[in-house]
Amino acid sequence: MFLEGMVGTKKVFMHRSTSLHIALVAAEPSGDHLGAALMQAINAQIPDVSYSGIGGPEMIAAGMQSLYPMDKLSVMGLVEVLPHLPELLRIRRQLAQHLIDNPPDVFIGVDAPDFNLGLAKKMKAAGIRTVQYVAPTVWAWKQQRVKILREVLDLVLSIFPFEQEFLLRHHVPSIYVGHPLADQVPLNPDPASARAALGIARDVPLLALLPGSRVGEIKRLSKPFLEAAAMLAQQLPHLKVVAPMVNGRIHELFEQQRQQLTPDLDCSLVDKQADLVLEAADAVLTASGTATLQTLLYQKPMVVGYRVNAITYRLLTLFRRIKIKHIAMANLLAGEALAPEFIQHRCTAEKIAPALLCLMTDRQQIDVIQQRYREIHRQLQQNAAKKAADAVLNLLGIAPGQ
């Protein structure tokens, strides 16, 4: 490995006598996936890299020494976080001290800005270089955060094209790397093969349910999602519903809700396999989040439903913190509401079911949506993990490929 130094204005690369140490922190499955892809891309170029911090099963499999369980950080919302705040602050404080005592060459926060920006501030003060992988949504709300980004980050790795323009305009160093999911999902999905793998006939109408990866999401979204699917089944004979579950705990909670609310619904729960289910589906009912991007990449019409704690929603609207027309990433990327959004009090089965029926029966609308999603997919294909790895190594002065 080689470390870049400066002689006048000429770059030189100096031999590293010690292995590279990278600290990363991810807080949820989507971040775990991004972090693992980045680690694998770095490993492909640099031998003997050590990783520490907080990650999930994918990052651990890629070589991460996770100092705390990732699910300790998987809390979302203003009010929802309050009961967990003392533990979150304790974890951040202890992790910061550990990293200061055992300094990495670079700290990389993978999404989770509420946790990671505070940690990055401590790392920066200790002389450790800092990177944020996935730009905080300062363009959507909390725009005062831009100043914080300038102060605590050496680099932002943007996964969406509109983010970099905003960040550079506010003098935040940023590189657009694209999204790893866009590189992994095929441009030409094969629903027939996916259905065969799931044991579902080609001519059966298939709805995918993605109610979220957090316990709070399951508690708030199970009822409207399952009841909307049941109402849709009344209109579409032989409707099959499949819900991929991110882990055993979520599976158990959602299954309890299914048995209680819609015991007669033809609904199968599968562990993981979200990609396979999305590829097979005719349409998707999903929580807001990374799942809307996954659905877009598989070019499937979708309806987005979401609820947060009532007090959280009241505070957000009271202080007018949200600066955007849409919350679903699929709609933000498209620049229009191709995916109907039903948020908070509008997230009801009575409103969701008719929108789903339209997206499963209106062939002209389906064709328009699929064409636009395919265009966006192409824009996001940037070999993201490799570009992100190169950017991190360049920041460290390490010649990529050495």
DARA-V339060 format. One record per residue. RES is the residue in one small letter. SS is DSSP state (hx for helix, st for strand, lp for the rest). Layout:
[[RES	SS] [RES	SS]]
//
This chain:
[[m	lp] [f	st] [l	st] [e	st] [g	st] [m	st] [v	st] [g	lp] [t	lp] [k	st] [k	st] [v	st] [f	st] [m	st] [h	st] [r	lp] [s	lp] [t	lp] [s	lp] [l	lp] [h	st] [i	st] [a	st] [l	st] [v	st] [a	st] [a	lp] [e	lp] [p	hx] [s	hx] [g	hx] [d	hx] [h	hx] [l	hx] [g	hx] [a	hx] [a	hx] [l	hx] [m	hx] [q	hx] [a	hx] [i	hx] [n	hx] [a	lp] [q	lp] [i	lp] [p	lp] [d	lp] [v	lp] [s	st] [y	st] [s	st] [g	st] [i	st] [g	lp] [g	lp] [p	hx] [e	hx] [m	hx] [i	hx] [a	hx] [a	lp] [g	lp] [m	st] [q	st] [s	st] [l	lp] [y	lp] [p	lp] [m	hx] [d	hx] [k	hx] [l	hx] [s	lp] [v	lp] [m	lp] [g	lp] [l	lp] [v	lp] [e	lp] [v	lp] [l	hx] [p	hx] [h	hx] [l	hx] [p	hx] [e	hx] [l	hx] [l	hx] [r	hx] [i	hx] [r	hx] [r	hx] [q	hx] [l	hx] [a	hx] [q	hx] [h	hx] [l	hx] [i	hx] [d	hx] [n	lp] [p	lp] [p	lp] [d	lp] [v	st] [f	st] [i	st] [g	st] [v	st] [d	lp] [a	lp] [p	hx] [d	hx] [f	hx] [n	hx] [l	hx] [g	hx] [l	hx] [a	hx] [k	hx] [k	hx] [m	hx] [k	hx] [a	hx] [a	lp] [g	lp] [i	lp] [r	st] [t	st] [v	st] [q	st] [y	st] [v	lp] [a	lp] [p	lp] [t	lp] [v	lp] [w	lp] [a	lp] [w	lp] [k	lp] [q	lp] [q	lp] [r	hx] [v	hx] [k	hx] [i	hx] [l	hx] [r	hx] [e	hx] [v	hx] [l	lp] [d	lp] [l	st] [v	st] [l	st] [s	st] [i	lp] [f	lp] [p	hx] [f	hx] [e	hx] [q	hx] [e	hx] [f	hx] [l	hx] [l	hx] [r	hx] [h	lp] [h	lp] [v	lp] [p	lp] [s	st] [i	st] [y	st] [v	lp] [g	lp] [h	lp] [p	hx] [l	hx] [a	hx] [d	hx] [q	hx] [v	lp] [p	lp] [l	lp] [n	lp] [p	lp] [d	lp] [p	hx] [a	hx] [s	hx] [a	hx] [r	hx] [a	hx] [a	hx] [l	hx] [g	lp] [i	lp] [a	lp] [r	lp] [d	lp] [v	lp] [p	lp] [l	st] [l	st] [a	st] [l	st] [l	st] [p	lp] [g	lp] [s	lp] [r	lp] [v	hx] [g	hx] [e	hx] [i	hx] [k	hx] [r	hx] [l	hx] [s	hx] [k	hx] [p	hx] [f	hx] [l	hx] [e	hx] [a	hx] [a	hx] [a	hx] [m	hx] [l	hx] [a	hx] [q	hx] [q	hx] [l	lp] [p	lp] [h	lp] [l	lp] [k	st] [v	st] [v	st] [a	st] [p	st] [m	st] [v	lp] [n	lp] [g	hx] [r	hx] [i	hx] [h	hx] [e	hx] [l	hx] [f	hx] [e	hx] [q	hx] [q	hx] [r	hx] [q	hx] [q	hx] [l	hx] [t	lp] [p	lp] [d	lp] [l	lp] [d	lp] [c	st] [s	st] [l	st] [v	st] [d	st] [k	lp] [q	lp] [a	hx] [d	hx] [l	hx] [v	hx] [l	hx] [e	hx] [a	hx] [a	lp] [d	lp] [a	st] [v	st] [l	st] [t	st] [a	st] [s	lp] [g	lp] [t	hx] [a	hx] [t	hx] [l	hx] [q	hx] [t	hx] [l	hx] [l	hx] [y	lp] [q	lp] [k	lp] [p	st] [m	st] [v	st] [v	st] [g	st] [y	st] [r	lp] [v	lp] [n	lp] [a	hx] [i	hx] [t	hx] [y	hx] [r	hx] [l	hx] [l	hx] [t	hx] [l	hx] [f	lp] [r	lp] [r	lp] [i	lp] [k	lp] [i	lp] [k	lp] [h	lp] [i	lp] [a	lp] [m	hx] [a	hx] [n	hx] [l	hx] [l	hx] [a	hx] [g	lp] [e	lp] [a	lp] [l	lp] [a	lp] [p	st] [e	st] [f	st] [i	st] [q	hx] [h	hx] [r	hx] [c	lp] [t	lp] [a	hx] [e	hx] [k	hx] [i	hx] [a	hx] [p	hx] [a	hx] [l	hx] [l	hx] [c	hx] [l	hx] [m	hx] [t	hx] [d	lp] [r	hx] [q	hx] [q	hx] [i	hx] [d	hx] [v	hx] [i	hx] [q	hx] [q	hx] [r	hx] [y	hx] [r	hx] [e	hx] [i	hx] [h	hx] [r	hx] [q	hx] [l	hx] [q	lp] [q	lp] [n	lp] [a	hx] [a	hx] [k	hx] [k	hx] [a	hx] [a	hx] [d	hx] [a	hx] [v	hx] [l	hx] [n	hx] [l	hx] [l	lp] [g	lp] [i	lp] [a	lp] [p	lp] [g	lp] [q	lp]]
//
